[in-house]
C-alpha cells in the first residue's frame, strides 16, 4: 500500500535516511512524505502499529524486481533423471547404468532408478529387489537413497540423491 491507500489510525514511520520518526497518524506521515517529495509505503503491514517508510516508490519496486531476478539466477534447479532397466539385465549393462547414474549424481541431479516388468516377469518381482539394493550400495559413496525400492504398477522405482 502506498500514500493515500494507507488508512491506519497510527503507524510507525521511518524516514528517508532510515531514522525512526516515531508513531503518528497516517495523515501526518503523508504530509511529511509530500514535503520530502517522496512516497509513503507500508513495508510491514502485520506489525503493531504497521511500519511505513518514506521512499521513492518507483525506485523501491525496481530494486525489488532486480533482487528477485538475481535470486532466480543463483537458484539451482534440480532435475530428476531416470534410469530404466529390465529384471534380467546383464552385469556389464548394469555397470553401464551405474556409471551413467554416477555422472547424473555428480552434476547434482536426482536419479529415479526403475525396473519395468513385462508379462510373466511380474510374478518374479521379489528377485529384483536385491538388484536395486546392490545398485544403491555401489553408489553409496556419492549417493543416498531418498526413497527405497517400491512397486508402483509394472515398475519398481527407487530415488537416489547426491550426498
BALOBA-1460 file (C-alpha; in Angstrom, 3 decimals):
// residues 163
<rec num="1" residu="x" x="0.000" y="0.000" z="0.000"/>
<rec num="2" residu="x" x="1.248" y="3.462" z="-0.821"/>
<rec num="3" residu="x" x="0.302" y="7.067" z="0.003"/>
<rec num="4" residu="x" x="-3.496" y="7.600" z="0.367"/>
<rec num="5" residu="x" x="-4.191" y="3.843" z="0.352"/>
<rec num="6" residu="x" x="-2.839" y="3.642" z="3.918"/>
<rec num="7" residu="x" x="-5.902" y="4.037" z="6.165"/>
<rec num="8" residu="x" x="-4.444" y="3.011" z="9.545"/>
<rec num="9" residu="x" x="-5.081" y="5.258" z="12.535"/>
<rec num="10" residu="x" x="-1.494" y="5.010" z="13.819"/>
<rec num="11" residu="x" x="1.698" y="3.975" z="12.033"/>
<rec num="12" residu="x" x="5.393" y="3.745" z="12.920"/>
<rec num="13" residu="x" x="7.284" y="5.992" z="10.496"/>
<rec num="14" residu="x" x="10.803" y="5.502" z="9.197"/>
<rec num="15" residu="x" x="12.381" y="8.471" z="7.422"/>
<rec num="16" residu="x" x="14.061" y="8.575" z="4.019"/>
<rec num="17" residu="x" x="17.508" y="8.126" z="5.616"/>
<rec num="18" residu="x" x="16.411" y="5.164" z="7.767"/>
<rec num="19" residu="x" x="15.900" y="7.102" z="11.030"/>
<rec num="20" residu="x" x="12.935" y="6.375" z="13.300"/>
<rec num="21" residu="x" x="10.448" y="9.279" z="13.282"/>
<rec num="22" residu="x" x="8.125" y="7.651" z="15.831"/>
<rec num="23" residu="x" x="4.444" y="6.706" z="15.958"/>
<rec num="24" residu="x" x="1.998" y="9.127" z="14.313"/>
<rec num="25" residu="x" x="-1.197" y="9.244" z="12.292"/>
<rec num="26" residu="x" x="-1.130" y="8.258" z="8.618"/>
<rec num="27" residu="x" x="-2.275" y="11.782" z="7.688"/>
<rec num="28" residu="x" x="0.743" y="13.408" z="9.404"/>
<rec num="29" residu="x" x="3.104" y="10.866" z="7.847"/>
<rec num="30" residu="x" x="1.639" y="11.594" z="4.407"/>
<rec num="31" residu="x" x="2.283" y="15.312" z="4.938"/>
<rec num="32" residu="x" x="5.939" y="14.621" z="5.813"/>
<rec num="33" residu="x" x="6.317" y="12.397" z="2.721"/>
<rec num="34" residu="x" x="4.760" y="15.044" z="0.459"/>
<rec num="35" residu="x" x="7.112" y="17.711" z="1.835"/>
<rec num="36" residu="x" x="10.086" y="15.481" z="1.038"/>
<rec num="37" residu="x" x="8.679" y="14.806" z="-2.473"/>
<rec num="38" residu="x" x="8.647" y="11.042" z="-1.833"/>
<rec num="39" residu="x" x="6.054" y="8.302" z="-1.269"/>
<rec num="40" residu="x" x="4.741" y="6.779" z="1.959"/>
<rec num="41" residu="x" x="4.983" y="2.982" z="1.613"/>
<rec num="42" residu="x" x="3.691" y="0.375" z="4.072"/>
<rec num="43" residu="x" x="6.554" y="-2.142" z="4.404"/>
<rec num="44" residu="x" x="5.363" y="-4.213" z="7.398"/>
<rec num="45" residu="x" x="1.542" y="-4.369" z="7.428"/>
<rec num="46" residu="x" x="1.286" y="-7.134" z="10.063"/>
<rec num="47" residu="x" x="3.280" y="-5.267" z="12.735"/>
<rec num="48" residu="x" x="1.516" y="-3.334" z="15.507"/>
<rec num="49" residu="x" x="1.431" y="-0.483" z="14.653"/>
<rec num="50" residu="x" x="2.126" y="-1.022" z="10.911"/>
<rec num="51" residu="x" x="5.543" y="0.181" z="9.746"/>
<rec num="52" residu="x" x="5.693" y="2.732" z="6.921"/>
<rec num="53" residu="x" x="8.722" y="4.212" z="5.241"/>
<rec num="54" residu="x" x="9.271" y="7.382" z="3.237"/>
<rec num="55" residu="x" x="10.913" y="6.285" z="-0.046"/>
<rec num="56" residu="x" x="10.743" y="6.736" z="-3.817"/>
<rec num="57" residu="x" x="8.209" y="4.020" z="-4.726"/>
<rec num="58" residu="x" x="9.364" y="3.602" z="-8.348"/>
<rec num="59" residu="x" x="12.947" y="3.047" z="-7.226"/>
<rec num="60" residu="x" x="11.754" y="0.656" z="-4.484"/>
<rec num="61" residu="x" x="9.813" y="-1.514" z="-6.990"/>
<rec num="62" residu="x" x="12.789" y="-1.523" z="-9.379"/>
<rec num="63" residu="x" x="15.125" y="-2.718" z="-6.597"/>
<rec num="64" residu="x" x="12.678" y="-5.487" z="-5.615"/>
<rec num="65" residu="x" x="12.416" y="-6.774" z="-9.200"/>
<rec num="66" residu="x" x="16.197" y="-6.696" z="-9.555"/>
<rec num="67" residu="x" x="16.677" y="-8.658" z="-6.311"/>
<rec num="68" residu="x" x="14.159" y="-11.304" z="-7.449"/>
<rec num="69" residu="x" x="15.939" y="-11.716" z="-10.801"/>
<rec num="70" residu="x" x="19.294" y="-12.061" z="-9.035"/>
<rec num="71" residu="x" x="17.844" y="-14.695" z="-6.679"/>
<rec num="72" residu="x" x="16.450" y="-16.662" z="-9.646"/>
<rec num="73" residu="x" x="19.856" y="-16.615" z="-11.355"/>
<rec num="74" residu="x" x="21.593" y="-18.077" z="-8.319"/>
<rec num="75" residu="x" x="18.898" y="-20.719" z="-7.840"/>
<rec num="76" residu="x" x="19.896" y="-24.274" z="-8.810"/>
<rec num="77" residu="x" x="17.151" y="-26.264" z="-10.497"/>
<rec num="78" residu="x" x="17.414" y="-29.945" z="-9.563"/>
<rec num="79" residu="x" x="16.315" y="-32.230" z="-12.356"/>
<rec num="80" residu="x" x="15.158" y="-35.808" z="-11.907"/>
<rec num="81" residu="x" x="16.877" y="-38.119" z="-14.386"/>
<rec num="82" residu="x" x="15.545" y="-41.619" z="-14.966"/>
<rec num="83" residu="x" x="17.497" y="-44.840" z="-15.440"/>
<rec num="84" residu="x" x="15.370" y="-47.712" z="-16.765"/>
<rec num="85" residu="x" x="16.317" y="-51.370" z="-16.547"/>
<rec num="86" residu="x" x="14.755" y="-54.752" z="-17.034"/>
<rec num="87" residu="x" x="14.810" y="-57.518" z="-14.403"/>
<rec num="88" residu="x" x="17.090" y="-59.751" z="-16.497"/>
<rec num="89" residu="x" x="19.818" y="-57.158" z="-17.123"/>
<rec num="90" residu="x" x="23.390" y="-58.433" z="-17.559"/>
<rec num="91" residu="x" x="26.205" y="-57.332" z="-15.210"/>
<rec num="92" residu="x" x="28.051" y="-55.259" z="-17.857"/>
<rec num="93" residu="x" x="24.838" y="-53.458" z="-18.800"/>
<rec num="94" residu="x" x="24.178" y="-52.852" z="-15.114"/>
<rec num="95" residu="x" x="27.678" y="-51.357" z="-14.705"/>
<rec num="96" residu="x" x="26.994" y="-49.034" z="-17.657"/>
<rec num="97" residu="x" x="23.771" y="-47.875" z="-15.999"/>
<rec num="98" residu="x" x="25.630" y="-47.329" z="-12.713"/>
<rec num="99" residu="x" x="28.267" y="-45.167" z="-14.406"/>
<rec num="100" residu="x" x="25.548" y="-43.099" z="-16.132"/>
<rec num="101" residu="x" x="23.818" y="-42.659" z="-12.770"/>
<rec num="102" residu="x" x="27.125" y="-41.604" z="-11.202"/>
<rec num="103" residu="x" x="27.515" y="-38.862" z="-13.840"/>
<rec num="104" residu="x" x="23.979" y="-37.576" z="-13.178"/>
<rec num="105" residu="x" x="24.583" y="-37.506" z="-9.419"/>
<rec num="106" residu="x" x="27.912" y="-35.685" z="-9.807"/>
<rec num="107" residu="x" x="26.111" y="-32.950" z="-11.762"/>
<rec num="108" residu="x" x="23.752" y="-32.517" z="-8.788"/>
<rec num="109" residu="x" x="20.654" y="-34.163" z="-10.261"/>
<rec num="110" residu="x" x="18.386" y="-36.646" z="-8.539"/>
<rec num="111" residu="x" x="18.003" y="-40.047" z="-10.186"/>
<rec num="112" residu="x" x="14.941" y="-42.249" z="-10.451"/>
<rec num="113" residu="x" x="16.010" y="-45.868" z="-10.963"/>
<rec num="114" residu="x" x="13.213" y="-48.030" z="-12.315"/>
<rec num="115" residu="x" x="12.800" y="-51.633" z="-13.389"/>
<rec num="116" residu="x" x="9.989" y="-52.395" z="-15.836"/>
<rec num="117" residu="x" x="8.289" y="-55.783" z="-15.560"/>
<rec num="118" residu="x" x="6.591" y="-57.233" z="-18.640"/>
<rec num="119" residu="x" x="4.290" y="-60.223" z="-18.890"/>
<rec num="120" residu="x" x="5.461" y="-63.194" z="-16.812"/>
<rec num="121" residu="x" x="8.221" y="-61.109" z="-15.202"/>
<rec num="122" residu="x" x="5.512" y="-59.705" z="-12.877"/>
<rec num="123" residu="x" x="5.479" y="-62.981" z="-10.916"/>
<rec num="124" residu="x" x="9.180" y="-62.602" z="-10.015"/>
<rec num="125" residu="x" x="9.283" y="-59.017" z="-8.733"/>
<rec num="126" residu="x" x="10.857" y="-60.052" z="-5.414"/>
<rec num="127" residu="x" x="14.016" y="-61.235" z="-7.215"/>
<rec num="128" residu="x" x="14.706" y="-57.693" z="-8.467"/>
<rec num="129" residu="x" x="14.806" y="-56.052" z="-5.034"/>
<rec num="130" residu="x" x="18.364" y="-57.334" z="-4.289"/>
<rec num="131" residu="x" x="19.452" y="-55.907" z="-7.657"/>
<rec num="132" residu="x" x="18.107" y="-52.476" z="-6.646"/>
<rec num="133" residu="x" x="19.826" y="-52.735" z="-3.247"/>
<rec num="134" residu="x" x="23.104" y="-53.677" z="-4.977"/>
<rec num="135" residu="x" x="22.674" y="-50.692" z="-7.325"/>
<rec num="136" residu="x" x="22.333" y="-48.376" z="-4.308"/>
<rec num="137" residu="x" x="25.311" y="-49.873" z="-2.435"/>
<rec num="138" residu="x" x="27.605" y="-49.457" z="-5.464"/>
<rec num="139" residu="x" x="26.710" y="-45.738" z="-5.497"/>
<rec num="140" residu="x" x="26.725" y="-45.302" z="-1.704"/>
<rec num="141" residu="x" x="29.975" y="-43.272" z="-1.817"/>
<rec num="142" residu="x" x="28.279" y="-40.363" z="-3.643"/>
<rec num="143" residu="x" x="24.549" y="-41.081" z="-3.299"/>
<rec num="144" residu="x" x="21.953" y="-41.579" z="-0.640"/>
<rec num="145" residu="x" x="18.654" y="-43.440" z="-1.093"/>
<rec num="146" residu="x" x="15.900" y="-40.854" z="-0.909"/>
<rec num="147" residu="x" x="13.053" y="-43.344" z="-1.430"/>
<rec num="148" residu="x" x="13.672" y="-47.096" z="-1.114"/>
<rec num="149" residu="x" x="12.570" y="-49.541" z="-3.862"/>
<rec num="150" residu="x" x="8.791" y="-49.716" z="-4.150"/>
<rec num="151" residu="x" x="6.402" y="-51.373" z="-6.592"/>
<rec num="152" residu="x" x="4.151" y="-48.983" z="-8.499"/>
<rec num="153" residu="x" x="2.109" y="-50.860" z="-11.074"/>
<rec num="154" residu="x" x="4.508" y="-52.548" z="-13.516"/>
<rec num="155" residu="x" x="7.512" y="-50.570" z="-12.251"/>
<rec num="156" residu="x" x="9.774" y="-50.926" z="-9.231"/>
<rec num="157" residu="x" x="11.197" y="-47.461" z="-8.508"/>
<rec num="158" residu="x" x="13.854" y="-46.043" z="-6.220"/>
<rec num="159" residu="x" x="15.077" y="-42.438" z="-5.882"/>
<rec num="160" residu="x" x="18.727" y="-41.508" z="-5.329"/>
<rec num="161" residu="x" x="20.100" y="-38.083" z="-4.418"/>
<rec num="162" residu="x" x="23.676" y="-36.798" z="-4.210"/>
<rec num="163" residu="x" x="25.215" y="-36.645" z="-0.743"/>
